[in-house]
Amino acid sequence: MKIIYDNETDNIYAKFTYDPVIESEEKNNGTIVDYNEKGDIVAVEVLKKCMIKKVEGFGVLCFVAKQ
């Protein structure tokens, strides 16, 4: 899995497989789901609704959808 956060656009993209994207569908306001040729989810992108937050004690970052 690969997660990319674009600080300039405030978008997050999570890619789950290396399969090529055949179709994309906007599920709701600002969430796009990418599918492979079998209809399986390949990736999800959340547009302009993310923030990065450090989890205390773990030293990792979490991506949290803004309300």
C-alpha positions as CSV (number, residue, x, y, z in Angstrom):
1,M,0.0,0.0,0.0
2,K,1.2,3.5,-0.8
3,I,-0.2,6.7,0.7
4,I,0.5,10.1,-0.8
5,Y,-0.5,13.4,0.9
6,D,-0.4,16.6,-1.2
7,N,0.1,19.5,1.2
8,E,-0.6,22.1,-1.5
9,T,-4.0,20.7,-2.5
10,D,-4.9,19.0,0.8
11,N,-5.6,15.7,-0.9
12,I,-4.7,12.2,0.2
13,Y,-4.3,9.3,-2.2
14,A,-4.2,5.7,-1.0
15,K,-3.1,3.1,-3.6
16,F,-3.7,-0.5,-2.5
17,T,-2.4,-2.5,-5.5
18,Y,-0.2,-2.0,-8.6
19,D,-3.1,-2.9,-10.9
20,P,-3.9,-0.2,-13.5
21,V,-6.9,2.0,-12.9
22,I,-9.6,1.3,-15.5
23,E,-12.5,3.3,-14.0
24,S,-12.9,6.0,-11.4
25,E,-16.1,7.0,-9.6
26,E,-16.9,9.9,-7.3
27,K,-18.7,8.3,-4.4
28,N,-19.6,11.5,-2.5
29,N,-18.5,15.0,-2.3
30,G,-14.7,14.8,-2.7
31,T,-14.1,11.0,-2.5
32,I,-13.0,9.2,-5.6
33,V,-12.6,5.4,-5.9
34,D,-10.5,3.8,-8.6
35,Y,-11.2,0.3,-9.9
36,N,-9.2,-2.3,-11.9
37,E,-10.6,-4.3,-14.8
38,K,-12.2,-6.8,-12.4
39,G,-14.1,-4.1,-10.5
40,D,-11.9,-4.4,-7.4
41,I,-10.9,-1.2,-5.6
42,V,-7.3,-0.1,-6.5
43,A,-7.2,3.3,-4.8
44,V,-9.1,5.9,-2.9
45,E,-8.6,9.7,-3.1
46,V,-10.0,12.2,-0.7
47,L,-10.0,15.7,-2.0
48,K,-9.5,18.8,0.2
49,K,-10.7,17.2,3.4
50,C,-7.6,15.9,5.1
51,M,-5.2,16.9,7.8
52,I,-2.1,15.3,9.2
53,K,-1.9,14.5,12.8
54,K,0.9,13.0,14.8
55,V,-0.1,10.3,17.2
56,E,1.6,10.9,20.5
57,G,3.7,8.0,21.7
58,F,3.8,6.2,18.3
59,G,5.8,8.6,16.2
60,V,3.6,8.0,13.2
61,L,1.2,10.2,11.2
62,C,-2.5,9.7,10.8
63,F,-4.6,11.1,8.0
64,V,-8.0,12.2,9.4
65,A,-10.9,13.5,7.3
66,K,-11.9,17.0,8.3
67,Q,-15.5,17.6,9.5
